[in-house]
């Protein structure tokens, strides 16, 4: 396995890579884009910080690439969509710089309350001006935190230690989580109206871009102090400038900007009530060492076929979750592959239904396993858990997931249905049995069966009459195909029978043709799992 370390990470991270057997590590810092295209042609992983751009062109030039790891939080320098299309996992390291960013945020908060940087500058200029640098206290003030993830929660702890009341807006914040850390959960408008200080800790997305704009400042208290050590663009800089000039905002602290580096002639640089730092959120010795080691560990786990952590384009699975989900991933993949082979070539919807214990699981990864199973035999692309949903979408097939609370005869059950445009449905239903949690096929096209979804299956429907099983057995014997197991089902005596045979090998095309030409056989298909 070849790993390209494209940006300088901590020596501990590089040493971790080099300690892995079978890994070849290439350190190539500040590589020009044209040269980078040549370097990536045979690499399996790339580690970056924020300098190197992993573009669609770079990804196209790296056919062996499995994972891109970002030593830090933001992945703005990685074309995540292009990586997803190619089945490349993109990971970040959100926990390594948590404390560093929280402490920098609180440093800005303190500087916004007490103009220490301005006072220090005046002292260096030989002045003694106490009257110009009066401040306000944090004690008993309200801090509004926009985004209560890891960093936001750490800022909340520090604010509470200073005697501040903390309110937070986060659309994904569970009430139990807010209560546990003694934070009041409010709407964004409520936060704007109540807060004396505001700090933002959201990722930059279409939904969060310019979340704090002219309208937001108009709803806020006059004299607000606001801070951003998250991502540039969450606060609209032109709106902030206007609010600072009007006095609606009394002070601001920014570590991140819409365009970086900040332009030399930016008006923000000239305002006396603004503290600026050059994107220093993770710039501590401890944080840099932590994210370097963390990204090396995460990449190594992926390359060794282990757990996936902190992936931004697929569900992250730690060791404990992977152990629990592994049997369900296998069952889902088998059912997806089976349904694809018994359904029409063109379908409109792939419907996945979970019952029982499966309803309680995080089904995202299992759903991806089903989709991957459905796609793996019908596309020339390499299909994995990363690009499977996107590939299905591009085929015009809708993925529909249902978690049912209806009682069944099984403690856990999964059904995969391929729904054609005309409403026809082909389905396979399975469960897990025994201490080993072995996958088991329990229904096919709503008919009860009992079969292991493994190896080669011969599935056929016939008019229910004597002699069919013997005829099929004779045919398989002549073909030297051994029958390992058999499951029979019929709707009524003399009606239609369904048979599933587990075979040790696949019968020939001529044998299948002979079978389907028999007057009693309605349809037959060989399924390879």
C-alpha positions as CSV (number, residue, x, y, z in Angstrom):
1,X,0.0,0.0,0.0
2,X,1.4,3.4,-1.0
3,X,0.4,6.5,1.1
4,X,1.1,10.0,-0.2
5,X,1.5,12.6,2.6
6,X,0.8,15.7,0.5
7,X,0.8,18.3,3.3
8,X,3.0,18.4,6.4
9,X,1.4,16.6,9.3
10,X,3.0,15.9,12.6
11,X,6.1,13.6,12.6
12,X,4.2,11.3,14.9
13,X,1.6,10.7,12.2
14,X,4.2,10.0,9.5
15,X,6.0,7.7,11.9
16,X,2.7,5.8,12.5
17,X,2.4,5.2,8.8
18,X,6.0,4.0,8.5
19,X,5.5,1.6,11.3
20,X,2.9,-0.3,9.4
21,X,4.1,-3.5,7.6
22,X,3.6,-3.3,3.8
23,X,3.1,0.5,3.7
24,X,5.3,2.7,1.5
25,X,5.1,6.4,2.5
26,X,5.8,9.3,0.2
27,X,6.2,12.7,1.7
28,X,5.7,15.4,-1.0
29,X,4.9,18.8,0.5
30,X,3.9,21.9,-1.6
31,X,3.7,19.8,-4.8
32,X,2.6,21.8,-7.8
33,X,-0.8,20.5,-9.3
34,X,0.8,19.2,-12.5
35,X,3.4,17.1,-10.6
36,X,0.7,15.9,-8.2
37,X,-1.1,14.2,-11.0
38,X,1.9,12.0,-11.6
39,X,2.5,11.2,-7.9
40,X,-1.1,9.9,-7.3
41,X,-1.2,7.4,-10.2
42,X,-0.4,4.4,-7.9
43,X,-1.3,5.6,-4.4
44,X,-3.9,4.0,-2.2
45,X,-4.3,6.9,0.2
46,X,-3.6,10.6,0.5
47,X,-3.2,12.6,3.7
48,X,-3.6,16.3,3.4
49,X,-4.2,19.4,5.6
50,X,-5.7,22.5,3.9
51,X,-3.0,23.3,1.3
52,X,-3.2,20.6,-1.3
53,X,-6.3,20.6,-3.4
54,X,-7.7,17.1,-4.2
55,X,-9.7,18.0,-7.3
56,X,-11.7,15.8,-9.7
57,X,-8.7,15.8,-12.0
58,X,-6.5,14.5,-9.2
59,X,-9.0,11.8,-8.3
60,X,-9.3,10.7,-11.9
61,X,-5.5,10.3,-12.1
62,X,-5.5,8.0,-9.0
63,X,-7.2,4.7,-10.0
64,X,-6.0,2.8,-6.9
65,X,-7.1,5.5,-4.4
66,X,-9.3,4.3,-1.6
67,X,-9.2,7.1,0.9
68,X,-8.4,10.8,1.4
69,X,-7.7,11.8,5.0
70,X,-7.8,15.4,6.1
71,X,-5.8,16.3,9.2
72,X,-8.3,18.8,10.5
73,X,-12.0,19.5,10.3
74,X,-12.9,21.2,7.0
75,X,-12.7,19.3,3.7
76,X,-13.1,22.4,1.5
77,X,-9.9,21.4,-0.4
78,X,-11.3,18.0,-1.4
79,X,-13.9,17.5,-4.1
80,X,-16.1,15.3,-2.0
81,X,-18.7,14.7,-4.8
82,X,-16.1,13.5,-7.3
83,X,-14.5,11.3,-4.6
84,X,-17.9,9.8,-3.8
85,X,-18.5,9.1,-7.5
86,X,-15.2,7.1,-7.6
87,X,-15.9,5.3,-4.4
88,X,-13.2,7.1,-2.5
89,X,-13.7,7.6,1.2
90,X,-13.1,11.1,2.5
91,X,-12.4,11.5,6.2
92,X,-11.6,14.3,8.5
93,X,-10.3,14.4,12.1
94,X,-12.9,16.5,14.0
95,X,-11.9,15.6,17.5
96,X,-8.1,16.3,17.5
97,X,-8.5,20.1,17.5
98,X,-11.6,20.4,19.6
99,X,-9.9,21.9,22.7
100,X,-7.6,24.1,20.7
101,X,-10.4,25.7,18.8
102,X,-12.6,26.0,21.9
103,X,-9.8,27.8,23.7
104,X,-9.1,30.1,20.8
105,X,-12.9,30.9,20.6
106,X,-12.9,31.8,24.3
107,X,-9.7,33.9,23.8
108,X,-11.6,35.9,21.2
109,X,-14.6,36.1,23.5
110,X,-12.4,37.6,26.3
111,X,-10.8,40.0,23.8
112,X,-14.2,41.1,22.7
113,X,-15.2,41.9,26.3
114,X,-11.9,43.4,27.3
115,X,-9.9,45.1,24.5
116,X,-6.6,43.5,25.5
117,X,-5.0,43.5,22.0
118,X,-5.7,47.2,21.5
119,X,-4.4,48.1,24.9
120,X,-1.3,46.1,24.4
121,X,-0.7,47.8,21.0
122,X,-1.0,51.2,22.7
123,X,1.4,50.3,25.4
124,X,4.0,49.3,22.8
125,X,3.5,52.7,21.2
126,X,4.5,54.3,24.5
127,X,1.1,55.3,25.7
128,X,-0.7,55.0,29.0
129,X,-4.4,55.3,28.1
130,X,-6.7,53.6,30.6
131,X,-9.9,55.4,29.6
132,X,-10.0,54.2,26.0
133,X,-9.9,50.5,26.8
134,X,-12.7,50.0,29.3
135,X,-14.6,46.7,28.8
136,X,-17.5,44.7,30.1
137,X,-17.7,41.5,32.0
138,X,-18.8,38.0,31.0
139,X,-20.3,37.2,34.3
140,X,-24.2,36.9,34.2
141,X,-24.2,37.7,30.4
142,X,-25.9,35.4,27.9
143,X,-23.8,33.5,25.4
144,X,-25.5,32.2,22.3
145,X,-23.8,29.2,20.7
146,X,-24.9,28.4,17.1
147,X,-24.0,24.7,16.6
148,X,-23.5,22.6,19.8
149,X,-21.2,19.9,18.5
150,X,-17.9,19.0,20.1
151,X,-16.4,22.4,20.0
152,X,-19.6,24.3,20.8
153,X,-20.0,22.0,23.9
154,X,-16.5,22.7,25.0
155,X,-17.1,26.5,24.7
156,X,-20.3,26.1,26.7
157,X,-18.3,24.5,29.6
158,X,-15.9,27.4,29.7
159,X,-18.7,30.0,29.5
160,X,-20.5,28.3,32.4
161,X,-17.3,28.4,34.5
162,X,-17.3,32.2,34.0
163,X,-20.9,32.4,35.3
164,X,-22.5,32.9,31.9
165,X,-26.0,31.8,30.9
166,X,-25.7,29.6,27.8
167,X,-28.4,29.2,25.1
168,X,-27.8,27.2,21.9
169,X,-29.3,26.8,18.5
170,X,-28.7,23.5,16.8
171,X,-31.3,21.8,14.6
172,X,-29.9,18.4,15.5
173,X,-29.6,18.9,19.2
174,X,-31.5,16.4,21.3
175,X,-33.3,17.8,24.3
176,X,-31.6,15.2,26.5
177,X,-28.2,16.3,25.3
178,X,-28.9,20.0,26.0
179,X,-30.2,19.1,29.5
180,X,-27.1,17.0,30.2
181,X,-24.7,19.9,29.6
182,X,-27.0,22.5,31.2
183,X,-27.7,24.5,28.0
184,X,-31.0,26.0,27.0
185,X,-32.1,24.9,23.5
186,X,-33.7,27.8,21.6
187,X,-34.6,28.8,18.0
188,X,-32.1,30.9,16.1
189,X,-34.4,34.0,16.4
190,X,-34.7,33.4,20.1
191,X,-30.9,33.2,20.4
192,X,-30.4,36.4,18.4
193,X,-32.8,38.3,20.6
194,X,-31.4,37.0,23.9
195,X,-27.6,36.8,23.4
196,X,-25.1,39.4,24.5
197,X,-22.3,37.3,22.9
198,X,-22.7,34.9,19.9
199,X,-20.2,32.3,18.7
200,X,-20.8,30.1,15.7
201,X,-19.7,26.4,15.4
202,X,-21.5,25.1,12.3
203,X,-20.0,23.5,9.2
204,X,-20.2,25.6,6.1
205,X,-23.1,24.2,3.9
206,X,-25.7,25.6,1.6
207,X,-28.0,25.8,4.6
208,X,-25.5,27.6,6.9
209,X,-23.9,30.0,4.4
210,X,-24.6,33.5,5.5
211,X,-26.7,32.2,8.4
212,X,-25.8,35.4,10.2
213,X,-26.6,38.2,7.7
214,X,-28.3,41.6,7.7
215,X,-31.6,40.2,8.8
216,X,-30.0,38.3,11.6
217,X,-28.1,41.4,12.9
218,X,-31.4,43.3,12.8
219,X,-33.0,40.8,15.2
220,X,-30.1,40.9,17.7
221,X,-29.5,43.1,20.7
222,X,-27.7,46.4,20.0
223,X,-24.2,46.1,21.2
224,X,-23.9,42.4,20.4
225,X,-20.4,40.9,20.4
226,X,-19.9,38.1,17.8
227,X,-17.2,35.5,17.1
228,X,-16.4,33.0,14.4
229,X,-13.6,30.4,14.7
230,X,-15.6,27.8,12.6
231,X,-15.8,28.4,8.9
232,X,-15.7,31.6,6.9
233,X,-19.0,32.4,5.2
234,X,-21.3,31.5,8.1
235,X,-21.3,35.2,9.0
236,X,-21.8,37.5,6.0
237,X,-18.8,39.8,6.2
238,X,-20.4,42.7,4.4
239,X,-23.3,42.6,6.9
240,X,-20.9,42.4,9.8
241,X,-19.0,45.4,8.5
242,X,-22.2,47.4,8.3
243,X,-23.3,46.3,11.8
244,X,-19.9,47.2,13.3
245,X,-20.0,50.6,11.8
246,X,-23.5,51.3,13.0
247,X,-22.8,50.1,16.5
248,X,-25.3,47.3,16.3
249,X,-22.3,45.0,16.8
250,X,-19.9,46.4,19.5
251,X,-17.1,44.0,18.8
252,X,-16.2,41.0,16.8
253,X,-13.5,38.3,16.7
254,X,-12.7,36.3,13.5
255,X,-10.3,33.5,12.9
256,X,-11.9,32.5,9.6
257,X,-12.9,34.4,6.5
258,X,-15.0,34.1,3.3
259,X,-11.8,34.3,1.3
260,X,-8.4,33.2,2.8
261,X,-5.9,34.7,3.2
262,X,-7.8,37.8,4.1
263,X,-7.1,40.6,1.5
264,X,-4.5,43.1,2.6
265,X,-6.9,45.9,1.9
266,X,-9.9,44.3,3.7
267,X,-11.8,46.9,5.7
268,X,-12.0,44.5,8.6
269,X,-8.3,45.1,9.2
270,X,-8.9,48.8,9.9
271,X,-11.7,48.6,12.4
272,X,-10.5,49.1,16.0
273,X,-13.3,46.9,17.5
274,X,-12.3,43.7,15.6
275,X,-9.8,41.1,16.6
276,X,-8.4,39.1,13.7
277,X,-6.3,35.9,13.7
278,X,-5.1,34.0,10.6
279,X,-7.0,30.8,10.9
280,X,-5.3,29.6,14.1
281,X,-8.0,27.3,15.4
282,X,-6.0,24.1,15.3
283,X,-2.6,25.8,15.7
284,X,-1.4,24.3,19.0
285,X,1.4,21.8,19.3
286,X,-1.0,19.4,21.0
287,X,-3.7,19.7,18.3
288,X,-1.3,19.3,15.4
289,X,0.2,16.2,16.9
290,X,-3.3,14.8,17.7
291,X,-4.8,15.3,14.2
292,X,-1.6,14.0,12.5
293,X,-1.8,10.7,14.5
294,X,-5.6,10.5,14.2
295,X,-5.6,10.8,10.4
296,X,-2.8,8.2,10.1
297,X,-4.8,5.8,12.3
298,X,-8.0,6.3,10.4
299,X,-6.3,5.8,7.0
300,X,-4.5,2.7,8.2
301,X,-7.8,1.2,9.5
302,X,-9.4,1.7,6.1
303,X,-6.5,0.3,4.1
304,X,-6.4,-2.8,6.4
305,X,-10.1,-3.4,5.9
306,X,-11.0,-2.3,9.4
307,X,-13.3,0.3,10.8
308,X,-14.3,3.6,9.1
309,X,-14.3,6.6,11.3
310,X,-15.2,10.3,10.6
311,X,-16.1,9.7,7.0
312,X,-17.9,12.7,5.5
313,X,-19.4,10.7,2.5
314,X,-20.5,7.5,4.2
315,X,-21.7,6.3,7.6
316,X,-18.8,6.0,10.0
317,X,-18.5,2.6,11.7
318,X,-16.4,2.1,14.7
319,X,-15.3,-1.3,15.9
320,X,-18.3,-1.8,18.2
321,X,-20.9,-0.7,15.6
322,X,-19.2,-2.8,12.9
323,X,-19.3,-5.9,15.1
324,X,-23.1,-5.4,15.6
325,X,-23.9,-4.5,12.0
326,X,-21.7,-7.1,10.2
327,X,-24.4,-9.8,10.0
328,X,-27.0,-7.3,8.8
329,X,-24.6,-5.9,6.2
330,X,-24.1,-9.5,4.9
331,X,-27.8,-10.2,4.8
332,X,-28.6,-6.9,3.1
333,X,-26.0,-7.4,0.4
334,X,-27.2,-11.0,-0.3
335,X,-30.9,-9.9,-0.6
336,X,-29.9,-6.9,-2.8
337,X,-28.0,-9.2,-5.2
338,X,-30.7,-11.8,-5.2
339,X,-33.5,-9.4,-6.0
340,X,-31.5,-7.9,-8.9
341,X,-31.2,-11.3,-10.5
342,X,-34.9,-12.2,-10.3
343,X,-36.4,-8.7,-11.2
344,X,-36.8,-6.9,-14.5
345,X,-33.7,-5.1,-15.8
346,X,-35.4,-1.7,-15.4
347,X,-37.0,-0.8,-12.1
348,X,-38.3,2.4,-10.6
349,X,-37.9,1.8,-6.9
350,X,-35.7,-0.3,-4.6
351,X,-37.8,-0.6,-1.4
352,X,-36.1,-1.8,1.8
353,X,-38.2,-2.6,4.9
354,X,-37.0,-3.4,8.3
355,X,-38.9,-5.1,11.2
356,X,-38.2,-6.0,14.8
357,X,-34.7,-5.4,16.2
358,X,-33.5,-4.0,12.9
359,X,-35.8,-1.0,13.4
360,X,-33.7,0.0,16.3
361,X,-30.4,-0.1,14.4
362,X,-28.8,2.7,12.5
363,X,-30.0,1.4,9.1
364,X,-27.9,3.8,6.9
365,X,-25.0,1.4,6.5
366,X,-27.3,-1.6,6.0
367,X,-29.3,0.2,3.4
368,X,-26.0,1.0,1.5
369,X,-25.1,-2.7,1.7
370,X,-28.5,-3.6,0.0
371,X,-27.9,-1.0,-2.7
372,X,-24.4,-2.2,-3.3
373,X,-25.6,-5.7,-3.5
374,X,-28.2,-4.8,-6.1
375,X,-25.8,-2.8,-8.2
376,X,-22.6,-4.9,-8.1
377,X,-23.5,-7.2,-11.0
378,X,-25.1,-4.6,-13.3
379,X,-22.6,-1.8,-13.7
380,X,-19.0,-1.7,-14.9
381,X,-18.1,0.6,-12.1
382,X,-16.5,-0.4,-8.9
383,X,-19.4,-0.2,-6.4
384,X,-18.8,0.2,-2.7
385,X,-20.6,1.6,0.3
386,X,-19.4,5.1,-0.6
387,X,-20.8,5.5,-4.2
388,X,-23.6,3.0,-4.2
389,X,-26.5,5.5,-3.3
390,X,-25.2,8.0,-5.9
391,X,-24.9,5.3,-8.6
392,X,-28.5,4.1,-7.9
393,X,-29.8,7.7,-8.1
394,X,-28.0,8.2,-11.5
395,X,-29.8,5.1,-12.8
396,X,-33.0,6.8,-12.0
397,X,-33.9,4.3,-9.3
398,X,-35.4,5.7,-6.0
399,X,-34.3,4.1,-2.8
400,X,-37.1,3.9,-0.2
401,X,-36.6,2.8,3.4
402,X,-39.4,1.7,5.7
403,X,-39.1,0.9,9.4
404,X,-42.2,-1.1,10.2
405,X,-43.6,-1.7,13.7
406,X,-46.1,-4.4,12.4
407,X,-45.6,-7.7,14.2
408,X,-44.1,-10.6,12.3
409,X,-43.2,-14.2,13.1
410,X,-39.5,-13.2,13.4
411,X,-37.7,-11.1,16.0
412,X,-35.9,-9.3,13.1
413,X,-36.7,-9.2,9.4
414,X,-35.5,-7.5,6.3
415,X,-37.3,-7.3,2.9
416,X,-35.9,-6.0,-0.4
417,X,-38.4,-5.2,-3.1
418,X,-37.6,-4.2,-6.7
419,X,-40.7,-2.2,-8.0
420,X,-41.0,-1.9,-11.8
421,X,-42.5,1.2,-13.4
422,X,-45.8,-0.8,-14.1
423,X,-46.1,-1.7,-10.4
424,X,-44.8,-5.3,-10.6
425,X,-42.8,-6.3,-7.5
426,X,-40.1,-8.9,-7.1
427,X,-39.0,-9.4,-3.5
428,X,-36.7,-11.3,-1.2
429,X,-37.1,-11.5,2.6
430,X,-34.5,-12.6,5.1
431,X,-33.6,-12.9,8.7
432,X,-30.6,-14.0,10.9
433,X,-30.7,-17.4,12.7
434,X,-28.6,-19.1,15.3
435,X,-25.8,-18.0,17.5
436,X,-23.7,-17.2,14.5
437,X,-26.4,-14.9,13.1
438,X,-26.4,-16.7,9.8
439,X,-28.4,-15.0,6.9
440,X,-31.5,-17.0,6.0
441,X,-33.9,-16.5,3.1
442,X,-37.5,-16.9,4.4
443,X,-39.6,-15.6,1.6
444,X,-39.4,-15.1,-2.1
445,X,-41.9,-13.0,-4.0
446,X,-44.1,-13.2,-0.8
447,X,-43.9,-17.0,-0.8
448,X,-42.5,-18.8,2.2
449,X,-39.2,-20.6,1.6
450,X,-36.3,-21.8,3.8
451,X,-32.9,-21.4,2.2
452,X,-29.4,-20.1,2.7
453,X,-28.7,-17.1,0.5
454,X,-25.3,-18.3,-0.5
455,X,-23.4,-19.8,-3.5
456,X,-25.6,-20.8,-6.5
457,X,-29.4,-20.9,-6.3
458,X,-31.7,-22.4,-8.9
459,X,-35.2,-20.8,-8.4
460,X,-38.1,-22.1,-10.5
461,X,-41.9,-21.9,-10.5
462,X,-44.0,-24.7,-11.9
463,X,-47.5,-26.1,-12.1
464,X,-47.9,-28.2,-9.0
465,X,-48.0,-31.7,-10.4
466,X,-46.1,-35.0,-9.7
467,X,-42.7,-35.7,-11.3
468,X,-41.3,-32.2,-11.5
469,X,-38.8,-32.6,-8.6
470,X,-37.6,-35.9,-10.1
471,X,-37.3,-34.3,-13.5
472,X,-35.2,-31.5,-12.2
473,X,-33.1,-33.8,-10.0
474,X,-32.4,-36.0,-13.1
475,X,-31.4,-33.0,-15.1
476,X,-29.0,-31.8,-12.5
477,X,-27.5,-35.2,-12.1
478,X,-26.9,-35.5,-15.8
479,X,-25.2,-32.1,-15.6
480,X,-23.0,-33.4,-12.6
481,X,-24.5,-30.5,-10.5
482,X,-24.9,-31.5,-6.9
483,X,-28.0,-30.3,-5.0
484,X,-27.0,-29.2,-1.5
485,X,-30.4,-28.2,-0.2
486,X,-34.0,-27.8,-1.4
487,X,-36.9,-25.6,-0.2
488,X,-40.5,-26.1,-1.6
489,X,-43.5,-23.9,-1.4
490,X,-46.9,-23.9,-3.1
491,X,-50.0,-21.6,-3.0
492,X,-52.4,-24.6,-3.1
493,X,-52.6,-28.2,-4.2
494,X,-52.5,-28.3,-8.0
495,X,-51.7,-24.5,-8.2
496,X,-48.3,-23.0,-8.5
497,X,-45.2,-24.3,-6.7
498,X,-42.0,-22.5,-6.0
499,X,-38.7,-24.3,-5.5
500,X,-35.3,-23.0,-4.3
501,X,-32.3,-25.3,-4.8
502,X,-28.9,-24.6,-3.3
503,X,-26.4,-26.0,-5.8
504,X,-22.7,-26.7,-5.5
505,X,-22.1,-25.3,-9.0
506,X,-24.1,-23.6,-11.8
507,X,-25.9,-25.6,-14.4
508,X,-25.0,-24.9,-18.1
509,X,-27.0,-22.6,-20.3
510,X,-28.3,-25.6,-22.3
511,X,-29.5,-27.3,-19.1
512,X,-31.4,-24.1,-18.0
513,X,-32.9,-23.9,-21.5
514,X,-34.0,-27.5,-21.3
515,X,-35.6,-26.8,-17.9
516,X,-37.5,-23.7,-19.0
517,X,-38.8,-25.5,-22.1
518,X,-40.6,-28.1,-20.0
519,X,-44.4,-27.6,-20.3
520,X,-44.8,-27.4,-16.5
521,X,-42.1,-24.9,-15.8
522,X,-43.4,-21.3,-15.7
523,X,-40.0,-19.6,-15.2
524,X,-36.6,-20.5,-13.9
525,X,-33.5,-18.5,-13.0
526,X,-30.0,-19.2,-11.8
527,X,-28.8,-16.8,-9.1
528,X,-25.2,-16.3,-8.2
529,X,-24.5,-15.0,-4.7
